[in-house]
Amino acid sequence: MEPASEDAPTADRTTRPGPQSHSWSPRPVATATAAAGAVVAVLLVLIADPAGRLLAAVAAVGLAALTGADLLLRPRLSAGPAGVRIRTLAVRRRLPWSALERVDADERIRYGLTARTLELEAGGTLVVLGRRSLGQDPREVADALARIRYTSPAPD
């Protein structure tokens, strides 16, 4: 029997999303940094004075919650020809492109700092995702969403 060629499809190969599909999640480095910070805060709870223990415990809980959310809510946003899928603590939805009323990258400057967010509005629900949640600049994500939305073939 002749071995299968490299180009022949096999049953155990996984299919990858096409070029019109993309997803965004927090960067693994950011998640690992939050986890390391939680571990350090737990260690500080063990050696700090009573007031320091309270502060370190609050920090440990907050960083552990952030790490857990990063791991459980992956990907935060994904898009394909059929629409988008959003995953946050408050919202988990699949929306067709026709349901999205507005997709916008918002930029605000306050106290000399620039904050950019991606805003998705559908049916009275506004979902706001920042750079950390997306792992990329919200302007680039908005551009990618527009490319996917307007260049994808209509779903059957």
Protein Blocks (a to p, Z undefined) as FASTA:
>chain_A
ZZddfklccfkbccdddfkbccddddfklmmmmmmmmmmmmmmmmmmcfklmmmmmmmmm
mmmmmmmmmmmmccfbdcdfklccdddfkbccdddfklpmbdcdddddeehiacdddddd
eehiacdddfklnopafklmmmmmmmmmmmpccdZZ
